[in-house]
């Protein structure tokens, strides 16, 4: 394919060299003449192991060159990849001015350049942009009424996952290939462009593709901070945290896995809150500041408070809670956020009914019973034996279980709002009036 790449920085150069190495005809575009000159001389304008050799080979083979002229780049091109910078503004928001300028230059060049033989051109964003940019900035730039005769444009988001220092390796072995577009022709163009990777292409909507890079980078930052914070605490106790984290990373069932990475409701139970508080106490005792760990319980409480506020804003007064323990298939109520919800609803004067397929006050003993009594001493009046009794006359339903009896009863409920707090309802949501997710 003939490909135009806008922006010859780190991402653009690695992408241009990588695509050219696989037989694509690539022209890079940049306003900086020094970058253009470097490419045309067979040198990389960025420092990255392996990219100099790829650039030199691609230029020598006639598959890669660069220009400051957008018209030169897009003439006959089937795809434009936009890899311009999207730096931070003073307040932290994303500066999209370089992106907007590139799109404007691209559209203006179309007015004086013959379209490709098919008449169709794909504009694919590789720059990291906030969700909604495609729909608010990219798509409007190529509305049909703005395009010259003979041109048809589809747009997409195809995020990159290149780590500096091993960018070439990451280009040829990315964690995934993601294409966000509503246009089938653009989807096909992207598949053809990257088919040499021999990886499944994940086809998603544009905002999902835009959001993915932010989620990845934020999690990487959290992991670095987490390791450093626990390391600083344990160092005060003579523990080599490198040994701790080496063992930590061997757990692919929970630690390094999809476990706990589903947006939903707050955590609870007998371990997580208690051990977080213990770590904070250790840190305070040794004078170690751990803002990430300290904010975790605060953030968890915000999730509970936000759901309470969401229900109160509806004005409805009758609430059913399906699932009381901190997770399914247990009667453990210690620090259950669902129990906390019930307590707060009652404190706000709402009428609450609760059904849990396992929790039975008559059978609770020990710490479970004490915790229930301390939170809701009159819980026996709130708990009912069947989900239908909890749902009867309920205006709002909080669902924290996928118990078969609950799933069977929900479609017959007449509630105005059904909040799925753990995403456990699956295809059942199609049959539930007033369904909404929490945190998604």
Secondary structure, DSSP 8 states (H G I E B T S, - for coil): -EEEEE--SHHHHHHHHHHHHTT-EEEEE-S-HHHHHHHHTT--SS--TTHHHHHHHHHHTTSEEEES-HHHHHTT-SEEEE-----B-TTS-B--HHHHHHHHHHHHHHTTS---TTSEEEEEE-S---TTHIIIIIHHHT-GGGS-TT-EEEEEE------TTSHHHHHHS-S-EEEE-S-HHHHHHHHHHTGGG---EEEE-HHHHHHHHHHHHHHHHHHHHHHHHHHHHHHTTT--HHHHHHHHTT-TTTTTSSTT-S--S---SSSHHHHHHHHHHHHHHTT---HHHHHHHHHHHHHHHHHHHHHHTTT--EEEEE--SSSTT----TT-HHHHHHHHHHHTT-EEEEE-SS--TTT--HHHHHHHHHH-TTHHHHB-SSHHHHHTT-SEEEE----HHHHHHHTT---SEEEESSS--GGGGGG-TTEEES--
